[in-house]
Amino acid sequence: MSAAPTSISVIVPVHNGAAFISEALRSVKSQTLPPDEIIVVDDGSSDGSADIVRREHPDVVLIAQPRGGPAAARNAGARRARCDALAFLDHDDLWPPERNSALLQAWRAHPEADVVCGSFSLLLGPGAGDDPRLRRAEGGHVPFLFSALMIRRSCWLAQGGMESVRDYAEDLDLHLRLSEAGASILYIDAVTLIYRIHGANRSRAASRNSHALLSALRAAVLRRRA
């Protein structure tokens, strides 16, 4: 029988997130169950994001790489990680303080799980318009919203991580591959992510995101036919 993970690596990819990165990292450091390591992957930022991390958070591991996209940044962090469980946080989002504790407590009760996933709440940034689609989903479980979950590092690596050729829907694609591989996903009744809505949210670029979602779903269908 599998044992629940005992250590946590947090991976924060950032691309031009100077306005948000420090607050995101403070929310990681404010966890009632602190992570064992924090890895920031600067993905070719041009706004001084890496300098902010070096100056305000010298205790985190900082990886700087040329722009490769969010999937490549998360993969780089996962390769560097040394802990049993991986937890991801986008640079513009936040974690509630009990997040890690709630996920690991549930994992200890269900050590057979490969992934433990909570729900999310929304934070409307200044001047940002509300999103009815996200508002309807608020409080629910979105298993491809990786900032709301933890995953075994071994499970992540067995799938080869995220496909770096995908600039959108890379999270949905990995979720579908995990499901096809029979990964056990445990859902818990706790908010584990505060998703910030602001003017520059890349995941809300509707036309490009819709095309990427269809591409990920098409790839899943082709895998099943193979």
PyMOL CGO cylinders between C-alpha atoms (Angstrom):
from pymol import cmd
from pymol.cgo import CYLINDER

trace = [
    CYLINDER, 0.00, 0.00, 0.00, 1.28, 3.47, -0.88, 0.3, 1, 1, 1, 1, 1, 1,
    CYLINDER, 1.28, 3.47, -0.88, 2.26, 5.88, 1.87, 0.3, 1, 1, 1, 1, 1, 1,
    CYLINDER, 2.26, 5.88, 1.87, 1.16, 9.49, 1.89, 0.3, 1, 1, 1, 1, 1, 1,
    CYLINDER, 1.16, 9.49, 1.89, 3.87, 11.98, 0.93, 0.3, 1, 1, 1, 1, 1, 1,
    CYLINDER, 3.87, 11.98, 0.93, 5.82, 13.49, 3.80, 0.3, 1, 1, 1, 1, 1, 1,
    CYLINDER, 5.82, 13.49, 3.80, 7.50, 16.44, 2.06, 0.3, 1, 1, 1, 1, 1, 1,
    CYLINDER, 7.50, 16.44, 2.06, 6.33, 19.22, -0.26, 0.3, 1, 1, 1, 1, 1, 1,
    CYLINDER, 6.33, 19.22, -0.26, 8.07, 21.07, -3.07, 0.3, 1, 1, 1, 1, 1, 1,
    CYLINDER, 8.07, 21.07, -3.07, 6.30, 24.24, -4.17, 0.3, 1, 1, 1, 1, 1, 1,
    CYLINDER, 6.30, 24.24, -4.17, 6.89, 25.41, -7.75, 0.3, 1, 1, 1, 1, 1, 1,
    CYLINDER, 6.89, 25.41, -7.75, 5.94, 28.93, -8.82, 0.3, 1, 1, 1, 1, 1, 1,
    CYLINDER, 5.94, 28.93, -8.82, 6.37, 29.71, -12.53, 0.3, 1, 1, 1, 1, 1, 1,
    CYLINDER, 6.37, 29.71, -12.53, 6.51, 33.42, -13.32, 0.3, 1, 1, 1, 1, 1, 1,
    CYLINDER, 6.51, 33.42, -13.32, 6.52, 35.40, -16.53, 0.3, 1, 1, 1, 1, 1, 1,
    CYLINDER, 6.52, 35.40, -16.53, 6.34, 39.18, -16.16, 0.3, 1, 1, 1, 1, 1, 1,
    CYLINDER, 6.34, 39.18, -16.16, 4.65, 38.87, -12.80, 0.3, 1, 1, 1, 1, 1, 1,
    CYLINDER, 4.65, 38.87, -12.80, 6.39, 41.68, -10.92, 0.3, 1, 1, 1, 1, 1, 1,
    CYLINDER, 6.39, 41.68, -10.92, 3.08, 43.06, -9.68, 0.3, 1, 1, 1, 1, 1, 1,
    CYLINDER, 3.08, 43.06, -9.68, 2.06, 39.77, -8.05, 0.3, 1, 1, 1, 1, 1, 1,
    CYLINDER, 2.06, 39.77, -8.05, 4.99, 37.44, -7.38, 0.3, 1, 1, 1, 1, 1, 1,
    CYLINDER, 4.99, 37.44, -7.38, 5.93, 38.68, -3.92, 0.3, 1, 1, 1, 1, 1, 1,
    CYLINDER, 5.93, 38.68, -3.92, 2.36, 38.42, -2.61, 0.3, 1, 1, 1, 1, 1, 1,
    CYLINDER, 2.36, 38.42, -2.61, 2.07, 34.91, -4.07, 0.3, 1, 1, 1, 1, 1, 1,
    CYLINDER, 2.07, 34.91, -4.07, 5.26, 33.83, -2.30, 0.3, 1, 1, 1, 1, 1, 1,
    CYLINDER, 5.26, 33.83, -2.30, 4.12, 35.36, 0.98, 0.3, 1, 1, 1, 1, 1, 1,
    CYLINDER, 4.12, 35.36, 0.98, 0.98, 33.23, 0.78, 0.3, 1, 1, 1, 1, 1, 1,
    CYLINDER, 0.98, 33.23, 0.78, 3.18, 30.14, 0.35, 0.3, 1, 1, 1, 1, 1, 1,
    CYLINDER, 3.18, 30.14, 0.35, 5.35, 31.10, 3.31, 0.3, 1, 1, 1, 1, 1, 1,
    CYLINDER, 5.35, 31.10, 3.31, 2.26, 31.78, 5.45, 0.3, 1, 1, 1, 1, 1, 1,
    CYLINDER, 2.26, 31.78, 5.45, 1.07, 28.18, 5.29, 0.3, 1, 1, 1, 1, 1, 1,
    CYLINDER, 1.07, 28.18, 5.29, 0.33, 26.62, 8.66, 0.3, 1, 1, 1, 1, 1, 1,
    CYLINDER, 0.33, 26.62, 8.66, 2.17, 23.59, 7.24, 0.3, 1, 1, 1, 1, 1, 1,
    CYLINDER, 2.17, 23.59, 7.24, 5.18, 25.15, 5.51, 0.3, 1, 1, 1, 1, 1, 1,
    CYLINDER, 5.18, 25.15, 5.51, 6.62, 23.48, 2.41, 0.3, 1, 1, 1, 1, 1, 1,
    CYLINDER, 6.62, 23.48, 2.41, 10.08, 21.91, 2.49, 0.3, 1, 1, 1, 1, 1, 1,
    CYLINDER, 10.08, 21.91, 2.49, 11.30, 23.91, -0.49, 0.3, 1, 1, 1, 1, 1, 1,
    CYLINDER, 11.30, 23.91, -0.49, 10.06, 26.72, -2.73, 0.3, 1, 1, 1, 1, 1, 1,
    CYLINDER, 10.06, 26.72, -2.73, 11.23, 26.89, -6.34, 0.3, 1, 1, 1, 1, 1, 1,
    CYLINDER, 11.23, 26.89, -6.34, 10.53, 29.90, -8.53, 0.3, 1, 1, 1, 1, 1, 1,
    CYLINDER, 10.53, 29.90, -8.53, 11.05, 29.44, -12.26, 0.3, 1, 1, 1, 1, 1, 1,
    CYLINDER, 11.05, 29.44, -12.26, 11.46, 32.76, -14.05, 0.3, 1, 1, 1, 1, 1, 1,
    CYLINDER, 11.46, 32.76, -14.05, 10.32, 32.10, -17.59, 0.3, 1, 1, 1, 1, 1, 1,
    CYLINDER, 10.32, 32.10, -17.59, 12.04, 34.83, -19.54, 0.3, 1, 1, 1, 1, 1, 1,
    CYLINDER, 12.04, 34.83, -19.54, 10.55, 37.80, -17.67, 0.3, 1, 1, 1, 1, 1, 1,
    CYLINDER, 10.55, 37.80, -17.67, 11.44, 41.29, -18.84, 0.3, 1, 1, 1, 1, 1, 1,
    CYLINDER, 11.44, 41.29, -18.84, 9.86, 43.24, -15.96, 0.3, 1, 1, 1, 1, 1, 1,
    CYLINDER, 9.86, 43.24, -15.96, 12.31, 42.49, -13.15, 0.3, 1, 1, 1, 1, 1, 1,
    CYLINDER, 12.31, 42.49, -13.15, 10.35, 39.59, -11.62, 0.3, 1, 1, 1, 1, 1, 1,
    CYLINDER, 10.35, 39.59, -11.62, 13.55, 37.65, -10.92, 0.3, 1, 1, 1, 1, 1, 1,
    CYLINDER, 13.55, 37.65, -10.92, 15.14, 40.68, -9.25, 0.3, 1, 1, 1, 1, 1, 1,
    CYLINDER, 15.14, 40.68, -9.25, 12.15, 40.98, -6.91, 0.3, 1, 1, 1, 1, 1, 1,
    CYLINDER, 12.15, 40.98, -6.91, 12.48, 37.32, -5.94, 0.3, 1, 1, 1, 1, 1, 1,
    CYLINDER, 12.48, 37.32, -5.94, 16.24, 37.67, -5.31, 0.3, 1, 1, 1, 1, 1, 1,
    CYLINDER, 16.24, 37.67, -5.31, 15.78, 40.81, -3.24, 0.3, 1, 1, 1, 1, 1, 1,
    CYLINDER, 15.78, 40.81, -3.24, 12.64, 40.00, -1.24, 0.3, 1, 1, 1, 1, 1, 1,
    CYLINDER, 12.64, 40.00, -1.24, 12.80, 36.19, -1.06, 0.3, 1, 1, 1, 1, 1, 1,
    CYLINDER, 12.80, 36.19, -1.06, 16.46, 35.16, -0.98, 0.3, 1, 1, 1, 1, 1, 1,
    CYLINDER, 16.46, 35.16, -0.98, 15.56, 31.88, 0.71, 0.3, 1, 1, 1, 1, 1, 1,
    CYLINDER, 15.56, 31.88, 0.71, 13.78, 30.41, -2.33, 0.3, 1, 1, 1, 1, 1, 1,
    CYLINDER, 13.78, 30.41, -2.33, 15.44, 28.49, -5.14, 0.3, 1, 1, 1, 1, 1, 1,
    CYLINDER, 15.44, 28.49, -5.14, 15.38, 30.64, -8.30, 0.3, 1, 1, 1, 1, 1, 1,
    CYLINDER, 15.38, 30.64, -8.30, 15.73, 29.12, -11.76, 0.3, 1, 1, 1, 1, 1, 1,
    CYLINDER, 15.73, 29.12, -11.76, 16.02, 31.54, -14.68, 0.3, 1, 1, 1, 1, 1, 1,
    CYLINDER, 16.02, 31.54, -14.68, 15.39, 30.28, -18.20, 0.3, 1, 1, 1, 1, 1, 1,
    CYLINDER, 15.39, 30.28, -18.20, 14.55, 31.70, -21.62, 0.3, 1, 1, 1, 1, 1, 1,
    CYLINDER, 14.55, 31.70, -21.62, 10.86, 32.02, -22.39, 0.3, 1, 1, 1, 1, 1, 1,
    CYLINDER, 10.86, 32.02, -22.39, 9.47, 28.54, -22.89, 0.3, 1, 1, 1, 1, 1, 1,
    CYLINDER, 9.47, 28.54, -22.89, 5.89, 28.83, -21.68, 0.3, 1, 1, 1, 1, 1, 1,
    CYLINDER, 5.89, 28.83, -21.68, 4.14, 27.75, -18.47, 0.3, 1, 1, 1, 1, 1, 1,
    CYLINDER, 4.14, 27.75, -18.47, 4.42, 24.01, -19.14, 0.3, 1, 1, 1, 1, 1, 1,
    CYLINDER, 4.42, 24.01, -19.14, 8.18, 24.19, -19.65, 0.3, 1, 1, 1, 1, 1, 1,
    CYLINDER, 8.18, 24.19, -19.65, 8.54, 26.32, -16.51, 0.3, 1, 1, 1, 1, 1, 1,
    CYLINDER, 8.54, 26.32, -16.51, 6.58, 23.85, -14.38, 0.3, 1, 1, 1, 1, 1, 1,
    CYLINDER, 6.58, 23.85, -14.38, 8.58, 20.95, -15.81, 0.3, 1, 1, 1, 1, 1, 1,
    CYLINDER, 8.58, 20.95, -15.81, 11.84, 22.69, -14.95, 0.3, 1, 1, 1, 1, 1, 1,
    CYLINDER, 11.84, 22.69, -14.95, 10.68, 23.17, -11.38, 0.3, 1, 1, 1, 1, 1, 1,
    CYLINDER, 10.68, 23.17, -11.38, 9.54, 19.55, -11.08, 0.3, 1, 1, 1, 1, 1, 1,
    CYLINDER, 9.54, 19.55, -11.08, 12.92, 18.29, -12.31, 0.3, 1, 1, 1, 1, 1, 1,
    CYLINDER, 12.92, 18.29, -12.31, 14.67, 20.38, -9.67, 0.3, 1, 1, 1, 1, 1, 1,
    CYLINDER, 14.67, 20.38, -9.67, 12.25, 19.39, -6.89, 0.3, 1, 1, 1, 1, 1, 1,
    CYLINDER, 12.25, 19.39, -6.89, 13.44, 16.94, -4.23, 0.3, 1, 1, 1, 1, 1, 1,
    CYLINDER, 13.44, 16.94, -4.23, 10.23, 16.20, -2.31, 0.3, 1, 1, 1, 1, 1, 1,
    CYLINDER, 10.23, 16.20, -2.31, 7.53, 13.52, -2.52, 0.3, 1, 1, 1, 1, 1, 1,
    CYLINDER, 7.53, 13.52, -2.52, 4.68, 15.89, -3.37, 0.3, 1, 1, 1, 1, 1, 1,
    CYLINDER, 4.68, 15.89, -3.37, 4.58, 18.73, -5.89, 0.3, 1, 1, 1, 1, 1, 1,
    CYLINDER, 4.58, 18.73, -5.89, 2.42, 21.81, -5.38, 0.3, 1, 1, 1, 1, 1, 1,
    CYLINDER, 2.42, 21.81, -5.38, 2.15, 24.51, -8.04, 0.3, 1, 1, 1, 1, 1, 1,
    CYLINDER, 2.15, 24.51, -8.04, 1.07, 28.13, -7.71, 0.3, 1, 1, 1, 1, 1, 1,
    CYLINDER, 1.07, 28.13, -7.71, 0.75, 30.58, -10.59, 0.3, 1, 1, 1, 1, 1, 1,
    CYLINDER, 0.75, 30.58, -10.59, 2.46, 33.89, -9.88, 0.3, 1, 1, 1, 1, 1, 1,
    CYLINDER, 2.46, 33.89, -9.88, -0.80, 35.89, -9.84, 0.3, 1, 1, 1, 1, 1, 1,
    CYLINDER, -0.80, 35.89, -9.84, -2.77, 33.60, -7.51, 0.3, 1, 1, 1, 1, 1, 1,
    CYLINDER, -2.77, 33.60, -7.51, -2.76, 32.96, -3.75, 0.3, 1, 1, 1, 1, 1, 1,
    CYLINDER, -2.76, 32.96, -3.75, -3.14, 30.11, -1.29, 0.3, 1, 1, 1, 1, 1, 1,
    CYLINDER, -3.14, 30.11, -1.29, -5.27, 30.25, 1.87, 0.3, 1, 1, 1, 1, 1, 1,
    CYLINDER, -5.27, 30.25, 1.87, -3.16, 29.52, 5.00, 0.3, 1, 1, 1, 1, 1, 1,
    CYLINDER, -3.16, 29.52, 5.00, -4.61, 26.05, 5.72, 0.3, 1, 1, 1, 1, 1, 1,
    CYLINDER, -4.61, 26.05, 5.72, -4.18, 24.81, 2.17, 0.3, 1, 1, 1, 1, 1, 1,
    CYLINDER, -4.18, 24.81, 2.17, -1.21, 22.47, 2.58, 0.3, 1, 1, 1, 1, 1, 1,
    CYLINDER, -1.21, 22.47, 2.58, -2.45, 21.16, 5.91, 0.3, 1, 1, 1, 1, 1, 1,
    CYLINDER, -2.45, 21.16, 5.91, -5.89, 20.29, 4.52, 0.3, 1, 1, 1, 1, 1, 1,
    CYLINDER, -5.89, 20.29, 4.52, -4.47, 18.46, 1.50, 0.3, 1, 1, 1, 1, 1, 1,
    CYLINDER, -4.47, 18.46, 1.50, -1.91, 16.43, 3.44, 0.3, 1, 1, 1, 1, 1, 1,
    CYLINDER, -1.91, 16.43, 3.44, -4.35, 15.57, 6.21, 0.3, 1, 1, 1, 1, 1, 1,
    CYLINDER, -4.35, 15.57, 6.21, -6.71, 14.10, 3.61, 0.3, 1, 1, 1, 1, 1, 1,
    CYLINDER, -6.71, 14.10, 3.61, -3.80, 12.34, 1.92, 0.3, 1, 1, 1, 1, 1, 1,
    CYLINDER, -3.80, 12.34, 1.92, -2.79, 10.62, 5.15, 0.3, 1, 1, 1, 1, 1, 1,
    CYLINDER, -2.79, 10.62, 5.15, -6.34, 9.29, 5.46, 0.3, 1, 1, 1, 1, 1, 1,
    CYLINDER, -6.34, 9.29, 5.46, -6.27, 8.07, 1.85, 0.3, 1, 1, 1, 1, 1, 1,
    CYLINDER, -6.27, 8.07, 1.85, -2.64, 7.20, 1.13, 0.3, 1, 1, 1, 1, 1, 1,
    CYLINDER, -2.64, 7.20, 1.13, -3.57, 5.37, -2.07, 0.3, 1, 1, 1, 1, 1, 1,
    CYLINDER, -3.57, 5.37, -2.07, -4.28, 8.69, -3.82, 0.3, 1, 1, 1, 1, 1, 1,
    CYLINDER, -4.28, 8.69, -3.82, -1.93, 10.03, -6.48, 0.3, 1, 1, 1, 1, 1, 1,
    CYLINDER, -1.93, 10.03, -6.48, -3.51, 13.49, -6.56, 0.3, 1, 1, 1, 1, 1, 1,
    CYLINDER, -3.51, 13.49, -6.56, -5.40, 15.43, -3.88, 0.3, 1, 1, 1, 1, 1, 1,
    CYLINDER, -5.40, 15.43, -3.88, -7.54, 18.32, -5.12, 0.3, 1, 1, 1, 1, 1, 1,
    CYLINDER, -7.54, 18.32, -5.12, -9.49, 21.05, -3.35, 0.3, 1, 1, 1, 1, 1, 1,
    CYLINDER, -9.49, 21.05, -3.35, -11.79, 23.80, -4.60, 0.3, 1, 1, 1, 1, 1, 1,
    CYLINDER, -11.79, 23.80, -4.60, -11.14, 27.44, -5.45, 0.3, 1, 1, 1, 1, 1, 1,
    CYLINDER, -11.14, 27.44, -5.45, -12.49, 30.86, -4.61, 0.3, 1, 1, 1, 1, 1, 1,
    CYLINDER, -12.49, 30.86, -4.61, -12.24, 34.01, -6.70, 0.3, 1, 1, 1, 1, 1, 1,
    CYLINDER, -12.24, 34.01, -6.70, -10.51, 37.30, -5.96, 0.3, 1, 1, 1, 1, 1, 1,
    CYLINDER, -10.51, 37.30, -5.96, -11.55, 40.19, -8.18, 0.3, 1, 1, 1, 1, 1, 1,
    CYLINDER, -11.55, 40.19, -8.18, -8.63, 42.54, -8.76, 0.3, 1, 1, 1, 1, 1, 1,
    CYLINDER, -8.63, 42.54, -8.76, -9.02, 46.33, -8.99, 0.3, 1, 1, 1, 1, 1, 1,
    CYLINDER, -9.02, 46.33, -8.99, -10.61, 47.34, -12.26, 0.3, 1, 1, 1, 1, 1, 1,
    CYLINDER, -10.61, 47.34, -12.26, -11.14, 43.75, -13.41, 0.3, 1, 1, 1, 1, 1, 1,
    CYLINDER, -11.14, 43.75, -13.41, -14.45, 42.66, -14.84, 0.3, 1, 1, 1, 1, 1, 1,
    CYLINDER, -14.45, 42.66, -14.84, -16.19, 39.68, -13.29, 0.3, 1, 1, 1, 1, 1, 1,
    CYLINDER, -16.19, 39.68, -13.29, -16.24, 36.39, -15.22, 0.3, 1, 1, 1, 1, 1, 1,
    CYLINDER, -16.24, 36.39, -15.22, -19.64, 34.64, -15.11, 0.3, 1, 1, 1, 1, 1, 1,
    CYLINDER, -19.64, 34.64, -15.11, -18.09, 31.34, -16.26, 0.3, 1, 1, 1, 1, 1, 1,
    CYLINDER, -18.09, 31.34, -16.26, -15.60, 31.32, -13.39, 0.3, 1, 1, 1, 1, 1, 1,
    CYLINDER, -15.60, 31.32, -13.39, -18.18, 32.63, -10.94, 0.3, 1, 1, 1, 1, 1, 1,
    CYLINDER, -18.18, 32.63, -10.94, -20.45, 29.66, -11.72, 0.3, 1, 1, 1, 1, 1, 1,
    CYLINDER, -20.45, 29.66, -11.72, -17.56, 27.24, -11.13, 0.3, 1, 1, 1, 1, 1, 1,
    CYLINDER, -17.56, 27.24, -11.13, -16.40, 28.91, -7.90, 0.3, 1, 1, 1, 1, 1, 1,
    CYLINDER, -16.40, 28.91, -7.90, -16.39, 26.55, -4.95, 0.3, 1, 1, 1, 1, 1, 1,
    CYLINDER, -16.39, 26.55, -4.95, -16.25, 23.49, -7.16, 0.3, 1, 1, 1, 1, 1, 1,
    CYLINDER, -16.25, 23.49, -7.16, -13.48, 21.06, -8.03, 0.3, 1, 1, 1, 1, 1, 1,
    CYLINDER, -13.48, 21.06, -8.03, -11.54, 21.63, -11.24, 0.3, 1, 1, 1, 1, 1, 1,
    CYLINDER, -11.54, 21.63, -11.24, -9.03, 18.75, -11.39, 0.3, 1, 1, 1, 1, 1, 1,
    CYLINDER, -9.03, 18.75, -11.39, -6.93, 20.36, -14.11, 0.3, 1, 1, 1, 1, 1, 1,
    CYLINDER, -6.93, 20.36, -14.11, -6.49, 23.55, -12.07, 0.3, 1, 1, 1, 1, 1, 1,
    CYLINDER, -6.49, 23.55, -12.07, -3.08, 22.48, -10.80, 0.3, 1, 1, 1, 1, 1, 1,
    CYLINDER, -3.08, 22.48, -10.80, -2.70, 25.34, -8.31, 0.3, 1, 1, 1, 1, 1, 1,
    CYLINDER, -2.70, 25.34, -8.31, -5.58, 23.80, -6.32, 0.3, 1, 1, 1, 1, 1, 1,
    CYLINDER, -5.58, 23.80, -6.32, -4.00, 20.37, -5.90, 0.3, 1, 1, 1, 1, 1, 1,
    CYLINDER, -4.00, 20.37, -5.90, -0.95, 18.33, -4.91, 0.3, 1, 1, 1, 1, 1, 1,
    CYLINDER, -0.95, 18.33, -4.91, 0.44, 15.49, -6.98, 0.3, 1, 1, 1, 1, 1, 1,
    CYLINDER, 0.44, 15.49, -6.98, 3.00, 12.80, -6.27, 0.3, 1, 1, 1, 1, 1, 1,
    CYLINDER, 3.00, 12.80, -6.27, 6.27, 13.73, -7.94, 0.3, 1, 1, 1, 1, 1, 1,
    CYLINDER, 6.27, 13.73, -7.94, 6.64, 10.13, -9.13, 0.3, 1, 1, 1, 1, 1, 1,
    CYLINDER, 6.64, 10.13, -9.13, 3.22, 10.36, -10.81, 0.3, 1, 1, 1, 1, 1, 1,
    CYLINDER, 3.22, 10.36, -10.81, 4.12, 13.64, -12.50, 0.3, 1, 1, 1, 1, 1, 1,
    CYLINDER, 4.12, 13.64, -12.50, 7.42, 12.27, -13.79, 0.3, 1, 1, 1, 1, 1, 1,
    CYLINDER, 7.42, 12.27, -13.79, 5.83, 9.02, -14.98, 0.3, 1, 1, 1, 1, 1, 1,
    CYLINDER, 5.83, 9.02, -14.98, 3.70, 11.10, -17.36, 0.3, 1, 1, 1, 1, 1, 1,
    CYLINDER, 3.70, 11.10, -17.36, 6.66, 13.20, -18.45, 0.3, 1, 1, 1, 1, 1, 1,
    CYLINDER, 6.66, 13.20, -18.45, 5.11, 16.28, -16.88, 0.3, 1, 1, 1, 1, 1, 1,
    CYLINDER, 5.11, 16.28, -16.88, 3.28, 18.77, -19.06, 0.3, 1, 1, 1, 1, 1, 1,
    CYLINDER, 3.28, 18.77, -19.06, 3.72, 18.95, -22.82, 0.3, 1, 1, 1, 1, 1, 1,
    CYLINDER, 3.72, 18.95, -22.82, 5.87, 22.03, -23.33, 0.3, 1, 1, 1, 1, 1, 1,
    CYLINDER, 5.87, 22.03, -23.33, 4.65, 22.42, -26.92, 0.3, 1, 1, 1, 1, 1, 1,
    CYLINDER, 4.65, 22.42, -26.92, 1.27, 23.42, -25.51, 0.3, 1, 1, 1, 1, 1, 1,
    CYLINDER, 1.27, 23.42, -25.51, 1.09, 27.09, -24.56, 0.3, 1, 1, 1, 1, 1, 1,
    CYLINDER, 1.09, 27.09, -24.56, -2.56, 26.79, -23.49, 0.3, 1, 1, 1, 1, 1, 1,
    CYLINDER, -2.56, 26.79, -23.49, -4.57, 23.88, -21.99, 0.3, 1, 1, 1, 1, 1, 1,
    CYLINDER, -4.57, 23.88, -21.99, -1.35, 22.17, -20.91, 0.3, 1, 1, 1, 1, 1, 1,
    CYLINDER, -1.35, 22.17, -20.91, -3.03, 21.49, -17.57, 0.3, 1, 1, 1, 1, 1, 1,
    CYLINDER, -3.03, 21.49, -17.57, -6.11, 19.86, -19.11, 0.3, 1, 1, 1, 1, 1, 1,
    CYLINDER, -6.11, 19.86, -19.11, -3.90, 17.72, -21.33, 0.3, 1, 1, 1, 1, 1, 1,
    CYLINDER, -3.90, 17.72, -21.33, -1.95, 16.38, -18.35, 0.3, 1, 1, 1, 1, 1, 1,
    CYLINDER, -1.95, 16.38, -18.35, -5.15, 15.76, -16.37, 0.3, 1, 1, 1, 1, 1, 1,
    CYLINDER, -5.15, 15.76, -16.37, -6.54, 13.70, -19.25, 0.3, 1, 1, 1, 1, 1, 1,
    CYLINDER, -6.54, 13.70, -19.25, -3.33, 11.68, -19.48, 0.3, 1, 1, 1, 1, 1, 1,
    CYLINDER, -3.33, 11.68, -19.48, -3.36, 11.06, -15.73, 0.3, 1, 1, 1, 1, 1, 1,
    CYLINDER, -3.36, 11.06, -15.73, -6.96, 9.87, -15.92, 0.3, 1, 1, 1, 1, 1, 1,
    CYLINDER, -6.96, 9.87, -15.92, -6.16, 7.56, -18.82, 0.3, 1, 1, 1, 1, 1, 1,
    CYLINDER, -6.16, 7.56, -18.82, -3.26, 6.09, -16.81, 0.3, 1, 1, 1, 1, 1, 1,
    CYLINDER, -3.26, 6.09, -16.81, -5.60, 5.30, -13.92, 0.3, 1, 1, 1, 1, 1, 1,
    CYLINDER, -5.60, 5.30, -13.92, -4.28, 7.87, -11.47, 0.3, 1, 1, 1, 1, 1, 1,
    CYLINDER, -4.28, 7.87, -11.47, -6.31, 8.06, -8.24, 0.3, 1, 1, 1, 1, 1, 1,
    CYLINDER, -6.31, 8.06, -8.24, -7.65, 11.57, -7.63, 0.3, 1, 1, 1, 1, 1, 1,
    CYLINDER, -7.65, 11.57, -7.63, -9.02, 12.47, -4.20, 0.3, 1, 1, 1, 1, 1, 1,
    CYLINDER, -9.02, 12.47, -4.20, -11.34, 15.49, -3.88, 0.3, 1, 1, 1, 1, 1, 1,
    CYLINDER, -11.34, 15.49, -3.88, -11.65, 17.30, -0.56, 0.3, 1, 1, 1, 1, 1, 1,
    CYLINDER, -11.65, 17.30, -0.56, -14.12, 19.83, 0.78, 0.3, 1, 1, 1, 1, 1, 1,
    CYLINDER, -14.12, 19.83, 0.78, -11.71, 22.71, 1.32, 0.3, 1, 1, 1, 1, 1, 1,
    CYLINDER, -11.71, 22.71, 1.32, -10.71, 25.84, -0.58, 0.3, 1, 1, 1, 1, 1, 1,
    CYLINDER, -10.71, 25.84, -0.58, -7.10, 25.34, -1.65, 0.3, 1, 1, 1, 1, 1, 1,
    CYLINDER, -7.10, 25.34, -1.65, -6.69, 28.15, -4.17, 0.3, 1, 1, 1, 1, 1, 1,
    CYLINDER, -6.69, 28.15, -4.17, -7.59, 31.82, -4.41, 0.3, 1, 1, 1, 1, 1, 1,
    CYLINDER, -7.59, 31.82, -4.41, -7.80, 32.51, -8.13, 0.3, 1, 1, 1, 1, 1, 1,
    CYLINDER, -7.80, 32.51, -8.13, -7.25, 36.15, -8.96, 0.3, 1, 1, 1, 1, 1, 1,
    CYLINDER, -7.25, 36.15, -8.96, -9.14, 37.76, -11.83, 0.3, 1, 1, 1, 1, 1, 1,
    CYLINDER, -9.14, 37.76, -11.83, -7.27, 40.67, -13.37, 0.3, 1, 1, 1, 1, 1, 1,
    CYLINDER, -7.27, 40.67, -13.37, -6.86, 42.32, -16.73, 0.3, 1, 1, 1, 1, 1, 1,
    CYLINDER, -6.86, 42.32, -16.73, -3.94, 40.20, -17.90, 0.3, 1, 1, 1, 1, 1, 1,
    CYLINDER, -3.94, 40.20, -17.90, -5.10, 36.65, -17.07, 0.3, 1, 1, 1, 1, 1, 1,
    CYLINDER, -5.10, 36.65, -17.07, -3.68, 34.54, -19.90, 0.3, 1, 1, 1, 1, 1, 1,
    CYLINDER, -3.68, 34.54, -19.90, -6.12, 31.67, -19.28, 0.3, 1, 1, 1, 1, 1, 1,
    CYLINDER, -6.12, 31.67, -19.28, -9.03, 34.00, -20.12, 0.3, 1, 1, 1, 1, 1, 1,
    CYLINDER, -9.03, 34.00, -20.12, -7.86, 34.73, -23.68, 0.3, 1, 1, 1, 1, 1, 1,
    CYLINDER, -7.86, 34.73, -23.68, -11.00, 33.12, -25.06, 0.3, 1, 1, 1, 1, 1, 1,
    CYLINDER, -11.00, 33.12, -25.06, -10.23, 32.38, -28.71, 0.3, 1, 1, 1, 1, 1, 1,
    CYLINDER, -10.23, 32.38, -28.71, -6.76, 30.92, -28.16, 0.3, 1, 1, 1, 1, 1, 1,
    CYLINDER, -6.76, 30.92, -28.16, -7.86, 29.00, -25.09, 0.3, 1, 1, 1, 1, 1, 1,
    CYLINDER, -7.86, 29.00, -25.09, -10.84, 27.45, -26.87, 0.3, 1, 1, 1, 1, 1, 1,
    CYLINDER, -10.84, 27.45, -26.87, -8.62, 26.23, -29.68, 0.3, 1, 1, 1, 1, 1, 1,
    CYLINDER, -8.62, 26.23, -29.68, -6.16, 24.76, -27.16, 0.3, 1, 1, 1, 1, 1, 1,
    CYLINDER, -6.16, 24.76, -27.16, -8.95, 22.99, -25.25, 0.3, 1, 1, 1, 1, 1, 1,
    CYLINDER, -8.95, 22.99, -25.25, -10.18, 21.38, -28.45, 0.3, 1, 1, 1, 1, 1, 1,
    CYLINDER, -10.18, 21.38, -28.45, -6.64, 20.35, -29.32, 0.3, 1, 1, 1, 1, 1, 1,
    CYLINDER, -6.64, 20.35, -29.32, -6.15, 18.65, -25.93, 0.3, 1, 1, 1, 1, 1, 1,
    CYLINDER, -6.15, 18.65, -25.93, -9.48, 16.83, -26.23, 0.3, 1, 1, 1, 1, 1, 1,
    CYLINDER, -9.48, 16.83, -26.23, -8.67, 15.76, -29.79, 0.3, 1, 1, 1, 1, 1, 1,
    CYLINDER, -8.67, 15.76, -29.79, -5.33, 14.34, -28.63, 0.3, 1, 1, 1, 1, 1, 1,
    CYLINDER, -5.33, 14.34, -28.63, -7.11, 12.33, -25.92, 0.3, 1, 1, 1, 1, 1, 1,
    CYLINDER, -7.11, 12.33, -25.92, -9.52, 10.85, -28.47, 0.3, 1, 1, 1, 1, 1, 1,
    CYLINDER, -9.52, 10.85, -28.47, -6.63, 9.89, -30.77, 0.3, 1, 1, 1, 1, 1, 1,
    CYLINDER, -6.63, 9.89, -30.77, -4.81, 8.18, -27.88, 0.3, 1, 1, 1, 1, 1, 1,
    CYLINDER, -4.81, 8.18, -27.88, -7.85, 6.06, -27.16, 0.3, 1, 1, 1, 1, 1, 1,
    CYLINDER, -7.85, 6.06, -27.16, -8.16, 5.06, -30.83, 0.3, 1, 1, 1, 1, 1, 1,
    CYLINDER, -8.16, 5.06, -30.83, -4.48, 4.10, -31.08, 0.3, 1, 1, 1, 1, 1, 1,
]
cmd.load_cgo(trace, "trace")
